Amino acid sequence: MLRYIKLYIKFVSQYSKILMQSKVNFFIGLAGFLIAQASGLGFLYLVFNNIPSLNGWSFNEILFIYGFAQLPRGLDHLLTDNIWMFSMRIIVRGDFDRYLLRPINPLFQMISETLQADAFGELAVGFAIMAIACMNLKLKFTFINIIVLIIVIIAGAVIYTSIKLFFASLAFWIKTSIGILQIAYNISDFTKYPNSIYSKGIQFIITILIPFAFTAFIPAAYFIGRMNLTYALGGTCAVAVITFIISYATWLRGMRIYESAGN
């Protein structure tokens, strides 16, 4: 473990040097994210300007869920963004071969190659939105709740990474899985809002089939008194473990059938 920590620091250090050579890309990415978040918040404001609540949920409650949703997503974005490249081109170009030639875990290598710095903006915006919602809802975080918050954010990020890895791993069989991954990943947008506003079919998809609800709505609902601790914490951690086992098993199976790129 210590060896991998040292290697990760070296990987990040090297990537940081590359990042410093392209500062414009960082600021463009950050600006694009801020515009997207502003449009989402603008939509919420317009909706609640016309109706006092949405299926029993107040504006500030949904604002809290919306802000919380950015945290596990931002952490995943920060640390594992290179999985997108795997689904798009690493298999097709034969770049995966170089991971196999090194005496290091191939998945660790792939994830460690990049650090998506504009995700810091995502995390900052998420915390800022949550703070505003907390003040308006008069929520107070105890020491226990802070510990729970840290755990569910990390577990939520693991769920994001696991779902992303599962669909990206399909590239071992179909060479490029970016289209499928993009569709699956976009489903996470539903979890910025309460499950109860959706039909039973959508609730089944985001809770059971592709369980993004455990990255945002379910843990966030606990902090505003809408969900019990056992389901919010235990459910989120259990889903994180299950999704990781499934996705990593799929990854390992794909590695076994990998035949490199060819004409």
N, C-alpha and C positions, 0 to 999 in steps of 0.2 A: 504493500500500500504506500509506504513512504517513497519508494522508487517512482511510483506513478504520480504522486504529488509533485515530486521534483521535476519529472518529465513534463507534467502539465504546465508548471510555471515557466519552463523553458519554451514550450510551444506558444503560450500566451505572450511571452516576451518577444518572440520572433514575429508573431502576427501584429503586435502593437507597433513594431517598427514599420511594417507594411502600411498599417492604418494611418500612421502619422504622415505618410507620403501622399495620402488621398483624403485630406481633411474635408474637401468639398463634398465628396460622396457621403460622409458622415452627416454633415449639416443638411444636405438634401433629404437624406433618409429621415432625419429627425423632424424636419419641417413637414414632410409628407405624413408622418405619424401624427403630429400635432393637429394638422388640418383634418385628418380622418377622425380624431377624437373630438375635435370641436364640432364637426358635423353631427356626430352621434349624440353629443350633449345638447346640441341645438334641437335635434329631433325630439329628445325627451322633454325639453322645455316647452316646445310647441304643443306636444300632446297634453302635458299637464296644465297648460294655459287654458285648455278647453274642457278638461275633465278633472275633478278633484282627486280621483284615485283610479288605479288600473287594477280591476278585479280584486279590490281590497288592499292594494299596495300603494303607499304614498310616494310622492316624488322623491323624498329624501331616502326612503328605504331602497328604492330602485337605484338611486344615485350611489348608495353604499355598495350594492351588488355590482353595479357597473364599474366602480373604482376597484373593488376587490378583484374582479375578473382580470384586470390588467397585471396583477402581481405574479401569479403562477405562469401566466402566458409570457410576461416579460422576462422572468427568470429562465424559462425554457428558451426563449428567443436569444437571450444573452449567451447561453452556454452551448446550445446544441443546434444552432442554425444551419450547420453544414450538412445536416441530414437531408435538407432540401436539395443540395447539390448531388447527393447520392442518388436520389430519386430521378434527377434530371439528366446527369451526364457522366457520373463517375464510372458506372458499369459500361456504358456505351463506348466511352473513350479508352477503356482498358486501364484507367487510373487505379482501379482497385488492386491491381497486381502489386503495386509498390507497397501497399499496406501489408500484403501477405509475405513480402520478402523481409520485413523487419521483425525482430524478436519482441514485438509489443502487440497487445490486443488490438486487432484491426478497428473495432468499433471505437475504442479509446482514441486511437490515432485520428480517425475521421472527425470525431467530435472536437478534439483538441486543436485542430488546425485553424479554427476561426473563433473569434470572440466578437459578437455583434454589438458594438458599442452603443448604437442608437437605442438599444433596449433600455439603457439607463434612463432615457427620457420616458419610456413606457412605464417603468417602475416609479419614477418621480411623479408622473401624472396620476397613476393609480393611487399612490399614497396621498397626494394632494386632494383628490376627489373624495377619498375615504375620510380624510380629516374634516373636510367641509360638511360631509353628511353626518359624521359623528357629532360635530358641534350642533347641528340643527336638530338631531335626534336626541341630543344630550346623553350620548352613550359614554360610559367610562370603562376603560380596559383595566381589569385587575391583572396581577402578575400571572395568574393561571391562564387568563385569556390571551395574554401576550405570548405565552408558550404555545398555546393551542394555535394561535395565528401563525407563528413561525412554522409549526409542524404541517398545518394544512396548506400553506403556501408551497413548501417543499414537496409535499405529497402531490399537490395539484400540478406542479411543474413536472414531476415524474410521470403523471398521467398524460400530460401533453406530449412529452418526449416519447413515451411508449406508444401512443397512438400514431405519432408521426413516424416512429421507427418501423412499426408494423406495416404501414402502407408503403413506406419507402423501400422496405425489404422485398416487396413484390417485384422490384426491378431485377432481382436475381432470376426471375422467371420470364418477365415480359420486357426486360431491358430498360424501359423508361416508365416510371409510375407516377410522374409528377401530376398528371391529370387527376388520377384517383386520389392522390394525397391532397391536392388542392380542394377537391370537393369535400372530402372528409374533414379537413381542417376548418373549412368555412362554417361547418356546422357548429363550431365553438361559439360563433356569434350569438346563437340562440341563448347561451347561458349567461349573457349579460343582463337578462331579465328573468323574472320569476317563472318557474316551470308551470305554475297554475294558469298562466295566460294562454298556454298552447293547448292544442288538441291532444288526446290520449296517444295518438300515433307519434307525434313529435316528442312527447314526453318519454315514450318508450325508446326512441332512437337516442336521445341525449342522456338518458339515465342508464339504460341497459346495453343497447347495441354499440354505441360509441359514447362512452360515459363522460362527456365533457361537463355534465351538470355537477360532478364532484370536484371540478376545478374552480367553480365560481358560486353558483346559486346555493347549493346545499351547505357548504361551509360558511358562506357569507350570511345565510339566513339564521345560523346559530347566533351570531354576534348581535343581531337585532331582535332576538327573542322569538324567532319563528321556526326554530328547529332544535331538537334536543341534541345534547353533546354527544351521546353514544352514536347516533346516526351520522352526525356531521363529522366528527373526528374519526370514529372507528370505520365508518363507511368509506370516507375519503382515503384513509390509509390502506384499507383492504383492497379497494379498487386500484390504488397505485401499485400494490404488490402483484395483483392478478394481471393487470395490463402489462406490467414490465415482464413478468414471466412469459406471457404469451408472445409479446413482441420480440423478446430476446431469443426465445426458442425458434421463432420464425426466421430471425436473422441467422442463427446458427445453422438451421436447415438450408437456408439459401446459400450460405458459404460452402456447404458440403456439395451442392450441385453446381457451383460456379465453375465455368469453363473458360473464362477470360473472353476478351473481345476478339472478333474475327471478321473477315470480309464475307 
